[in-house]
Amino acid sequence: MPRKHRSADLTQVSEWDDGALRRKDDYLAAEEPLEIRIGENALSVTMRTPGHDVELAAGFLFTEGLVQRREQILSLESDSGNAGKNPGNVVRAEMAAGSAPDFEKMRRHFFAASSCGICGKASIDSVRSRTLEPPNPHFRLNAEVLLRMPEALRASQAVFGRTGGLHAAALFDSGGTLLVLREDIGRHNAVDKVVGWALLEGRLPLASSVLLVSGRGGFEIVQKAIVAGLPVVASVSAPSSLAVQLARELRLTLIGFLRGRRFVMYAGEERIGQA
């Protein structure tokens, strides 16, 4: 029988509350390793929350520049449960002829720092050496529509509501309609799941969509958004300095501290307008 994965696990804890101690049930966000393989070659291992693993692998392959088109992936399948010491935690891709990566180069980038997406000078240089296109300059978003998005994101975070321990990434259209939301213990994984969904659905580039993330807007999120063609990235927390620098260079609209009736625009403010 294939092993069944859950996004949350139930456990017993002791809660101390103003001098009173009691035992209670509590939910924990699940965290397990996922190995991405191309054929029989191991490409990367990342810690993730189980669920939407095929989308995660597809998004990873695309946002890390290993594929540029959906057609380069002939098949992408989750392991059925017979992966030795890693049962049910493997996604295997079969690539079109000529599309398989240089595995020695990939090992240097992905095995050393698989938990954080893009990390380290060598990886950042490899991102900057790509031909990244500035996103859609004609996209416009009403500020009032933007302000409604965090509540829609929170209302759809099913696992976060139980555990309080997951990041979320969500796609919205210009009218504020939620297109897809994915959760994961890693913020870059949540973004890869969203981009992977778009790749498999034939929706890339996402030239008329907004990406909203529940945590901070770091460099790895901004670069993945640019690769996916997103014109606007918003977060409920702060961006990093490198994220702001990259957004300004590529003319992405980057928004932070999107809370209540307030937000801060760090780049690309021309895309945000009033009613």
N, C-alpha and C positions, 0 to 999 in steps of 0.2 A: 504494500500500500504506500502511495506517495505520502510524504510527511506534510501535514497541514500546518501552515504558518498563520500566526495571528499578529495583528499590529499592536496588541496590548495584552499584557499578562497580569493575572490576578495574584496578589500576594498578601500575606498577613504582616501588619506593622503595629508598632506601639506608638500611640499619639499622646504627647504631653501637652496639656492645655490648661494653663493657669493653675498648675498644681495638681490637676487630675490626670491620672494615667489610665488609658484604656486600649484594649486590642481592637483592631478594626481591619476590614478588607481595604485594599488600595490597589489601584491599577498602575502599572508601569509601562511606559512606552517600550515596545520590543526593539531589540537591537541584535542583529545577526550579520555575519559577513556574507557578501555576495561576490562570487567570482564570475567575471565576464571572460568568456573564451571565444576565440575565433578559430573555428575548427577544433583541433585538439590542443591549440596553443593558449595557455593562460595569459590574458592581457592585463587584468587589473583585479584587485580585491578591495572592496570598499565596505565600510560598516554602514548598514542601512536599516530602516524599518521595513520588514517584509510587506509586500503588496505592490502591485504594478511593476514587478521586476523587469518585465520585457520592455516596458516604456522607459524605465531607468537605464537599461542597457542601450536602447536606441538613442536616447538623449545624450548619454555619455559619448557614444561613438560619433554623434554629430557635433556636439558642442566642443569636443576636444579635437575636432578636425580630422578624424579618422575616416569619415565619409562626408560627402557633400550632397548626395542625393539618395532618396529612398531606394532607387533601383540598384544601388550598390550592395544592398543587403538582400541576399536571396532568401534567407530564412533567419528567424530569431525565435528561439524556443527556450522555455524554462525547463530545467532538468526535471526528470520524472521521479527522482528520488534515489538514483543509483550512482551517486557521485562520490563514492568512497567515504572519506572522512567529512565531506561537506554535502550531505544529502539534502536535496531540495534547494540548495543555495547556489545554484549555477545557472547562468544563462549562456547559451551557446549560439553564436552567429556564424552563418555561412556567407562568405563574401563572393561577389562577382569576380571573375578573372581579372587580375591586375589591381584589385582594390585592397588586398591584404596589406597591413602596415609592416614596417621594419620593426620586428619584435625586439631586437636589441636596443633600438632607440626608445621604443615604448617602455621597456623595462626601466630604463634610467628615469623616465618621467613619472610613471604611474605606480611602480611598486614601492618606491622610496617614500611616497607621500600620498597614499591613496585616500586618506581620510579627509582631505581638505580640498579636493578638486585640483585647482591649479595652485601650486606652491613652489617657492624656490626660484632663484634667478634663472636657471636654465629653462624652466617651464614658462616663466613670464616672457623671456626672450623669444621662445618659440611661438607664443601667442602673438607678440608684436610683429613677428616676421611674416605672419599670415597676411593675406589680402583681405582685410576686414573692410566692409562697405558701410559708410554712414547710413543709418536707418532712414526710412521714409520722411523727407522734409516737409511733406504736405499734410501730415497727420495733425489733427487738432483735437483737443479734449477740453470740455467744459469743466471748470473748477468744481462746480456743484456735483457733477457726475463723479469726479475723483473723490470727493469727500464722502460719498456714500459707499465706496468700495470696501473700506475696512470692516464695516458692520456686516456686509455680505460675506466677507471672508470668514469672520469669526463665527457667524451662524452656520457655516458649512464645515467647520473643523470638528468632525465627529470624534476622532481619536483624541485630539487635544482636550476636548471637553471632559474626557474621562481621566486623562493622565497629566495634563498640564505640561507635557514634556516634548512636544513636537513642533517643528517648524512647518509652515505652509507656504506654498506658492500657488498663485491663482492667475488665470488669464481672464481679462474682461474685454468686451468690445467698446467702441467709442460711446455707446449709449449706456454703459454701465452694466450690461448683462454679463453674468458669470458664465464663462464658457467651460472651464474645467478647473478643478482644484485638486492638488495632491499634497500629502503630508509625509514627512520623514524626519528622523532624528538629525539628519544632516541637511542644512539649508541648501547646499549645492545639489544634493540628491533630489530634493523636492522640485527644484528648477529643472533638473534633467528629466524627471518624470513628466513634467508639463511639456517640455520641448519634445520628448520622445513621443508623447501622445500626438502632438501636432505633426511630427514627421510621419508617423504611421497612418495618420488620418489624411495625409496629403495637404496640410494647411500651411506649410512653410513656403516662403518666409512670412512671419507674423507681422506684416507691415502696417496693419490697422488694429493692433491689439495693445493692451496695457498689461504689464506684469506687476503684480503686487506680492511682496514677500512679508512674512510676519516678523522677521528679525531685522538685522542690519543689512544695509546694501553694500556688500563687500565686493572686491575686485572680481572674484570668480563669478559672482552673479551678473555683474555688468558685462563681462566679456562673453558669458554664455548668452545673454540677452542680445548682444550685438550680432553674434554668430547666427542667432535665430531670426534676425531682422526686426526685432522689437524696437519701436521708437520711444517708448516710455517705460521706465522702471520706477516703481514707488515702494517705499518701505515704511514701516511704522517706527523704525528706529533710525540711527545715524548711519550714513555711508562712511567708508574709509577714504583716506586721502588719495590712495591709488585708484579707487573706484571713481572719484570725482575727476581726477586727471584723465583717465581713459574716456569717461563720458564726455568731457569737454573736447578732447582730441577728435572723437568720432561723432560729435554732435548728437549724442543721445540725451533725452530729457531724463534727468535723475532727480528724484524727489525723496526727501527724508522727513522723519517726524510727522507722518500723516496721521494725525490724531484729532478727533473732535472737529473743530472748525479751523484748524491750522495745519499748514505744511510749509516746508522749506524747499525752495528750488535751487539746486546746486549747479545745474547745467540745462540748457535747452528750454529756457522759460518761454520762448516764443510759441511753443506748442500748447500752452495752457492759457485758456481764455475765459472771459466772463460771459454770462448769459446775455 
